[in-house]
Amino acid sequence: MLSQWKKINIPKYRILLLITLVTTLYSQDINNEFSLILTPDISNQWWSQYNNYGQEPSEIHFNYKARYKHKNANISMKVFASKDKIYIGESYVKYKLFSNTYLKTGKYYKDFSSYLNETLSSGSLLISNNAEPMPKIGLLSSYKFKQSQNFNFNFGISHGLFAKSAIYKTPPMLHEKFVYLNYSKNQNDFGIGFVHEAMWGGSTDEDGKFSTSYKDFLKIFISADGPLLDGQSHANALGNHLGIWDFYYKKTVNNKELKFYYQHFFEDTSGLRFDNKSDGLWGIELSNYTKNTNILLEYLNTMNQDRNPPYVNENYYNHFEYQEGWSYKGYSLGNPFINHTNNNPSKVLHLGVNRNGINKYSYRLLASRRINLSDHIKYQISIGKMINELLIGVVFTGEKNMNNNVTLKISYSPIMKAR
């Protein structure tokens, strides 16, 4: 094992060390966290590969996180390094322009579905922690009705860039927008949201350059049809479009919270009007019904895709022009149980449980299984212990008929001292 670690790319770690030293020495207002993750024996376990921020399994990882707040700006940075790779994780600047309106730029995931417990969930249907965050710039805002303080809107728009690849000679662009109507009264919160994602522009060897005019952007914005191509039974929307109808309900009583949610997935007008029936992500979460414990249960259903003529041969996350589908750098952008290259309709049950603060111990369980076919439970068990500012943990990742991965994780979060 030690001989393998000798192959680590030392210059890359010097770069990472320089970043951490500079931020630590020159800003006492930064919240820092340093993590060392050691996995001596790697096997291709599900939870080692997916929902892992686009990190590939490696014998060693060194991660650094920093958060800084100054007047009207929030700054966040994550850096990941493995044996042979270093890259920037979710890192952005969020600047307050005026009341309830923010400009956000950098590499980041999403600002919708804020109810979702990313630590326990199998992953949002649109943007999860499965891939690296994309470079984006966006505007976020909210509005509360003066006539009724129980209602409020929150909304946003952003534009991003995919990555150049063997298929994409020029990377496609991302258009993203969302709007939510929320209602709160007597410890009850309801919300309904609409989220729209679109890939457009870029170029490939097979199809050449896709148009990027202002007129085309307006078509992307409203999902207007492009030209009818030879061999097509109907005109498709220009670009690659997908989205969700997002529903949630929360009830909070005496620090206990009950949460229901449903993300209804669509990629065309048939899904938009619910012709794909109950497809989507269903979830329930209980918080503090047992002290310091969260229990989450999710059901993912994709069985009703590709069923209603003329909308055939259109599996979720796939696209005939953007051949890498709804993915970024080889990983599905949304829920990892939906494959962006060879998607098969499926039903998945997922359980997530965590417990914190019991004699400074923390526990987390993730377990998932496809239930429409023969499958094994994919699980990950994490156990940690806080010792002053140090968190020492062990992670067991496994699946039947495969060797378990055992990972040692050491995290250090220095406590900020008041000036």
PETAMO-V407588 format. One record per residue. N is the residue number from 0. PSI is psi as a letter, one per 40 degrees, with the letter a starting at -180 (none if undefined). Layout:
N,PSI
N,PSI
This chain:
0,d
1,d
2,d
3,d
4,e
5,d
6,e
7,h
8,g
9,d
10,d
11,d
12,d
13,d
14,d
15,d
16,d
17,d
18,d
19,d
20,d
21,d
22,d
23,d
24,d
25,e
26,h
27,e
28,e
29,h
30,h
31,i
32,h
33,h
34,h
35,h
36,h
37,h
38,g
39,d
40,h
41,h
42,i
43,g
44,i
45,d
46,e
47,d
48,d
49,i
50,f
51,f
52,f
53,e
54,h
55,i
56,h
57,i
58,d
59,h
60,i
61,h
62,i
63,h
64,i
65,i
66,h
67,h
68,h
69,h
70,b
71,e
72,h
73,h
74,h
75,i
76,h
77,h
78,h
79,h
80,h
81,a
82,d
83,e
84,i
85,h
86,i
87,h
88,a
89,h
90,h
91,i
92,h
93,h
94,h
95,h
96,d
97,a
98,h
99,e
100,h
101,i
102,h
103,h
104,i
105,a
106,h
107,i
108,c
109,i
110,e
111,i
112,f
113,e
114,e
115,h
116,g
117,d
118,d
119,d
120,i
121,e
122,h
123,i
124,e
125,d
126,h
127,a
128,f
129,d
130,i
131,i
132,i
133,i
134,h
135,i
136,h
137,i
138,h
139,i
140,i
141,i
142,h
143,h
144,h
145,d
146,d
147,h
148,e
149,d
150,i
151,i
152,i
153,i
154,i
155,i
156,i
157,i
158,h
159,a
160,h
161,a
162,i
163,i
164,a
165,d
166,d
167,h
168,d
169,h
170,i
171,i
172,i
173,h
174,h
175,h
176,i
177,i
178,h
179,h
180,h
181,i
182,h
183,h
184,h
185,f
186,e
187,h
188,h
189,i
190,i
191,h
192,i
193,h
194,h
195,h
196,i
197,h
198,h
199,i
200,a
201,a
202,i
203,i
204,d
205,d
206,e
207,a
208,h
209,i
210,i
211,f
212,i
213,d
214,d
215,d
216,d
217,d
218,d
219,d
220,d
221,e
222,f
223,i
224,i
225,a
226,i
227,h
228,i
229,h
230,e
231,h
232,e
233,i
234,h
235,i
236,i
237,h
238,a
239,h
240,i
241,i
242,a
243,i
244,h
245,h
246,h
247,i
248,h
249,h
250,h
251,h
252,h
253,f
254,e
255,h
256,h
257,h
258,h
259,i
260,i
261,h
262,h
263,h
264,i
265,i
266,e
267,a
268,d
269,d
270,d
271,d
272,f
273,f
274,e
275,f
276,b
277,e
278,i
279,a
280,h
281,h
282,i
283,h
284,h
285,h
286,h
287,e
288,d
289,h
290,h
291,f
292,h
293,h
294,h
295,h
296,h
297,i
298,h
299,h
300,h
301,f
302,e
303,e
304,i
305,f
306,d
307,h
308,i
309,e
310,g
311,i
312,f
313,g
314,i
315,i
316,e
317,i
318,i
319,d
320,d
321,g
322,e
323,e
324,a
325,g
326,i
327,h
328,f
329,e
330,i
331,h
332,d
333,a
334,h
335,e
336,e
337,h
338,h
339,e
340,d
341,g
342,h
343,h
344,h
345,i
346,h
347,h
348,h
349,h
350,h
351,h
352,h
353,i
354,h
355,i
356,e
357,h
358,f
359,e
360,i
361,i
362,i
363,h
364,h
365,h
366,h
367,i
368,h
369,h
370,e
371,e
372,i
373,h
374,i
375,i
376,h
377,h
378,i
379,h
380,h
381,h
382,h
383,i
384,h
385,h
386,h
387,b
388,e
389,h
390,h
391,h
392,i
393,h
394,h
395,h
396,h
397,i
398,i
399,i
400,e
401,i
402,h
403,i
404,h
405,h
406,h
407,h
408,h
409,h
410,i
411,h
412,g
413,h
414,h
415,h
416,h
417,i
418,none
